[in-house]
Amino acid sequence: MHRFFLALHATIPAALAVAVLVHFWAPPGLPSLAQRPVWAVWVLIGVWLLLSAAAARALRALALWRVALAGAGALLGIAALAGLALGSALAPAMAAGLGAVGLACAGLAVYIGPQRVHAPRRRPVPAPQRSPLLARPGRRWARQAAHLPFWLCGALAVESFRLAHIVATAPARPSGMLGLLLAFFVALPAATVRPWAPRAAAALWLLAALAYGGLAAKAGLWQWAAASALCALAAAGPRLWWKLRARRALRSQRPAARQPQSAGAA
């Protein structure tokens, strides 16, 4: 799942290139993209998901990071050049800002290494010192729970897209657009950086919870209230889980510590 979400970022330039080609050479009998037809949106999403699934299966995590960063830098450079070509009032300042961010993304793509991609692995605990709690089948559930933040990001993105493009009525449409931006640019980074920077991830989840709470207060939709509660739970969930595991581990070690004392007294 982690590689699939990285592939979503890495295949954005390819999906946009397909959209441009379809815009210039639209199938006969179908309206052009300038009229914002529904079929073009679904074709773009389908192509994007298929390309992401293929890239996640074919490329490693390091290659996906490099492609995503290099693609982001290239798109920012194209946007900067397009603004200069159109000659808008703030084109030079925007071009300078976009160019600086694009160069930063390109530099990260060049110098990123495996130690920046994979979280440091802990050394396995020797068998005699291993806690009885760690040997239980619950560890498998803990591994599956690590994917829950990514599933939450996907659910937020799908529901935001449904409100924005399928319901498409006020106030669902504008709030769905904002919810889609929050899902991709706040919630997804929070789920991605959690293994390396848990505090930063918790702060991003809290920001997402506040933002979705604001959407719930403004739009009056129960979906945003549920999204705010789930984001708050994602922010506090890992810490509560580790505290619960630590308490259970201490409780399981207390009887083992009392047994030698009772044997010596006998």
C-alpha positions as CSV (number, residue, x, y, z in Angstrom):
1,M,0.0,0.0,0.0
2,H,2.9,2.4,0.8
3,R,4.4,1.8,-2.7
4,F,1.0,2.3,-4.3
5,F,0.6,5.7,-2.8
6,L,4.1,6.6,-3.8
7,A,3.2,5.5,-7.3
8,L,0.2,7.9,-7.2
9,H,2.6,10.8,-6.8
10,A,5.1,9.4,-9.3
11,T,2.6,8.9,-12.1
12,I,1.0,12.3,-12.0
13,P,3.1,13.7,-14.9
14,A,2.2,10.7,-17.1
15,A,-1.5,11.0,-16.2
16,L,-1.5,14.7,-17.1
17,A,0.3,13.9,-20.3
18,V,-2.5,11.5,-21.2
19,A,-5.1,14.1,-20.4
20,V,-3.4,16.6,-22.7
21,L,-3.2,14.1,-25.5
22,V,-6.9,13.3,-25.1
23,H,-7.7,17.0,-25.1
24,F,-6.0,17.5,-28.5
25,W,-7.1,14.2,-30.0
26,A,-10.5,13.5,-28.4
27,P,-12.4,10.5,-29.6
28,P,-15.0,11.3,-32.3
29,G,-18.5,12.0,-31.0
30,L,-17.4,13.0,-27.5
31,P,-17.1,16.5,-26.1
32,S,-13.7,18.0,-25.6
33,L,-12.1,18.5,-22.2
34,A,-12.7,22.3,-22.4
35,Q,-16.4,21.5,-21.7
36,R,-15.5,19.5,-18.6
37,P,-17.3,16.3,-19.6
38,V,-17.8,13.5,-17.1
39,W,-16.2,10.8,-19.2
40,A,-12.8,12.6,-19.3
41,V,-12.7,12.7,-15.5
42,W,-13.2,9.0,-15.2
43,V,-10.8,8.2,-18.0
44,L,-8.1,10.3,-16.3
45,I,-8.7,8.7,-12.9
46,G,-8.7,5.2,-14.4
47,V,-5.5,5.7,-16.3
48,W,-3.9,7.3,-13.3
49,L,-4.8,4.3,-11.1
50,L,-3.7,1.8,-13.7
51,L,-0.3,3.5,-14.1
52,S,0.1,3.7,-10.4
53,A,-0.6,0.0,-9.9
54,A,1.9,-0.9,-12.7
55,A,4.6,1.4,-11.3
56,A,4.1,0.1,-7.7
57,R,4.5,-3.4,-9.0
58,A,7.5,-2.8,-11.3
59,L,9.6,-0.2,-9.4
60,R,11.1,-0.2,-5.9
61,A,10.4,2.4,-3.2
62,L,13.6,4.3,-3.9
63,A,12.9,4.6,-7.6
64,L,9.3,5.7,-6.9
65,W,10.6,8.4,-4.6
66,R,13.0,9.7,-7.2
67,V,10.4,9.6,-10.0
68,A,7.9,11.4,-7.8
69,L,10.3,14.2,-6.8
70,A,11.7,14.6,-10.3
71,G,8.2,14.7,-11.8
72,A,7.1,17.3,-9.3
73,G,10.2,19.4,-10.1
74,A,9.5,19.1,-13.8
75,L,5.9,20.1,-13.5
76,L,6.8,23.1,-11.3
77,G,9.3,24.2,-14.0
78,I,6.7,23.9,-16.7
79,A,4.3,25.9,-14.7
80,A,6.9,28.6,-14.2
81,L,7.7,28.8,-17.9
82,A,4.0,28.8,-18.8
83,G,3.4,31.8,-16.5
84,L,6.3,33.7,-18.1
85,A,5.0,32.9,-21.6
86,L,1.5,34.2,-20.7
87,G,3.0,37.4,-19.4
88,S,0.8,37.8,-16.3
89,A,1.5,40.5,-13.7
90,L,3.1,38.3,-11.0
91,A,4.7,35.9,-13.5
92,P,8.4,36.7,-12.6
93,A,7.8,36.3,-8.8
94,M,5.8,33.1,-9.3
95,A,8.3,31.7,-11.7
96,A,11.1,32.4,-9.2
97,G,9.2,30.7,-6.4
98,L,8.2,27.7,-8.5
99,G,11.7,27.4,-9.9
100,A,13.2,27.3,-6.4
101,V,10.8,24.6,-5.2
102,G,11.3,22.7,-8.4
103,L,15.1,22.8,-8.0
104,A,14.7,21.6,-4.4
105,C,12.6,18.6,-5.5
106,A,15.2,17.8,-8.2
107,G,18.0,18.0,-5.7
108,L,16.2,15.7,-3.3
109,A,15.6,13.3,-6.2
110,V,19.3,13.2,-6.9
111,Y,20.7,12.9,-3.4
112,I,18.0,10.7,-1.8
113,G,19.3,7.3,-0.7
114,P,18.0,4.1,0.8
115,Q,18.5,5.3,4.4
116,R,16.0,8.1,3.6
117,V,13.4,5.7,2.2
118,H,13.3,2.8,4.7
119,A,12.8,3.3,8.4
120,P,15.6,2.0,10.6
121,R,14.9,-1.6,11.5
122,R,15.3,-2.6,15.1
123,R,17.5,-5.6,16.0
124,P,15.5,-8.7,16.9
125,V,15.2,-9.4,20.6
126,P,16.8,-12.6,21.7
127,A,14.4,-15.4,22.3
128,P,15.0,-15.8,26.1
129,Q,14.5,-12.0,26.7
130,R,11.4,-11.7,24.5
131,S,8.2,-10.7,26.2
132,P,5.4,-13.2,26.1
133,L,3.2,-10.4,24.7
134,L,5.3,-10.1,21.6
135,A,5.0,-13.8,20.9
136,R,1.3,-13.6,20.7
137,P,-0.6,-13.6,17.4
138,G,-1.6,-10.0,18.0
139,R,1.6,-8.9,16.3
140,R,0.1,-9.8,12.9
141,W,-2.8,-7.5,13.7
142,A,-0.4,-4.7,14.6
143,R,1.3,-5.1,11.2
144,Q,-2.0,-4.9,9.5
145,A,-2.9,-1.8,11.5
146,A,0.1,0.0,10.1
147,H,-1.7,0.3,6.8
148,L,-4.8,1.8,8.3
149,P,-3.7,5.5,7.8
150,F,-3.3,4.9,4.1
151,W,-6.7,3.3,3.9
152,L,-8.1,6.4,5.7
153,C,-6.4,8.7,3.1
154,G,-8.0,6.6,0.3
155,A,-11.4,6.8,2.0
156,L,-11.2,10.6,2.4
157,A,-10.1,11.1,-1.2
158,V,-12.9,8.9,-2.6
159,E,-15.6,10.5,-0.5
160,S,-14.3,14.0,-1.3
161,F,-14.3,13.1,-5.0
162,R,-17.9,11.8,-4.7
163,L,-19.1,15.0,-3.1
164,A,-17.3,17.2,-5.6
165,H,-17.9,15.5,-8.9
166,I,-20.9,13.2,-8.4
167,V,-23.1,15.0,-5.9
168,A,-21.8,18.3,-7.4
169,T,-24.3,20.6,-5.6
170,A,-23.7,23.4,-3.1
171,P,-22.3,23.1,-0.5
172,A,-21.0,19.6,-1.3
173,R,-19.1,20.6,-4.4
174,P,-16.7,23.3,-2.9
175,S,-16.2,21.4,0.3
176,G,-15.5,18.2,-1.7
177,M,-12.8,20.1,-3.6
178,L,-11.2,21.3,-0.4
179,G,-11.5,17.8,1.2
180,L,-9.7,16.3,-1.8
181,L,-6.8,18.8,-1.4
182,L,-6.6,18.0,2.4
183,A,-6.6,14.3,1.7
184,F,-3.7,14.5,-0.7
185,F,-1.6,17.3,0.7
186,V,-2.1,16.9,4.5
187,A,-3.5,13.4,5.3
188,L,-1.3,11.4,2.8
189,P,2.0,13.1,4.0
190,A,1.0,12.4,7.6
191,A,0.5,8.7,6.8
192,T,3.8,8.6,4.8
193,V,6.2,10.2,7.3
194,R,4.8,8.3,10.3
195,P,7.7,5.7,10.4
196,W,10.4,8.4,10.4
197,A,8.8,11.4,12.1
198,P,5.8,10.3,14.3
199,R,5.5,13.7,16.0
200,A,5.3,15.5,12.6
201,A,2.8,12.9,11.5
202,A,0.7,13.5,14.6
203,A,0.8,17.3,14.0
204,L,-0.3,16.8,10.4
205,W,-3.2,14.6,11.5
206,L,-4.3,17.2,14.0
207,L,-4.2,19.8,11.3
208,A,-6.3,17.6,9.0
209,A,-8.8,17.1,11.9
210,L,-9.1,20.8,12.5
211,A,-9.5,21.5,8.7
212,Y,-12.2,18.8,8.3
213,G,-13.9,20.1,11.4
214,G,-14.0,23.6,9.8
215,L,-15.5,22.0,6.7
216,A,-18.1,20.3,8.8
217,A,-19.1,23.6,10.6
218,K,-19.2,25.5,7.3
219,A,-20.9,22.9,5.0
220,G,-23.0,21.1,7.6
221,L,-22.2,17.6,6.3
222,W,-21.8,14.7,8.6
223,Q,-19.0,13.2,6.4
224,W,-16.6,16.0,7.4
225,A,-17.4,15.5,11.1
226,A,-16.6,11.8,10.7
227,A,-13.5,12.7,8.8
228,S,-12.4,15.1,11.6
229,A,-12.9,12.4,14.3
230,L,-11.0,9.8,12.3
231,C,-8.1,12.1,11.7
232,A,-8.0,12.9,15.4
233,L,-8.0,9.2,16.2
234,A,-5.2,8.7,13.7
235,A,-3.2,11.4,15.5
236,A,-3.6,9.8,19.0
237,G,-3.9,6.2,18.0
238,P,-0.2,5.1,17.8
239,R,0.6,6.7,21.2
240,L,-2.4,5.1,22.9
241,W,-1.5,1.7,21.3
242,W,2.1,1.8,22.6
243,K,1.0,2.8,26.1
244,L,-1.4,0.0,26.1
245,R,1.3,-2.5,25.0
246,A,3.7,-1.2,27.6
247,R,1.1,-1.7,30.4
248,R,0.3,-5.2,29.2
249,A,4.0,-6.1,29.0
250,L,4.6,-4.9,32.6
251,R,1.6,-6.8,33.8
252,S,2.9,-10.0,32.1
253,Q,6.4,-9.6,33.6
254,R,5.2,-9.1,37.2
255,P,4.3,-12.8,37.8
256,A,7.6,-13.9,36.3
257,A,9.5,-11.6,38.7
258,R,7.7,-12.9,41.7
259,Q,8.3,-16.6,41.0
260,P,12.1,-16.6,42.0
261,Q,11.3,-14.9,45.3
262,S,8.7,-17.5,46.3
263,A,11.1,-20.3,45.3
264,G,13.9,-18.8,47.5
265,A,11.6,-18.5,50.5
266,A,10.6,-22.1,50.2
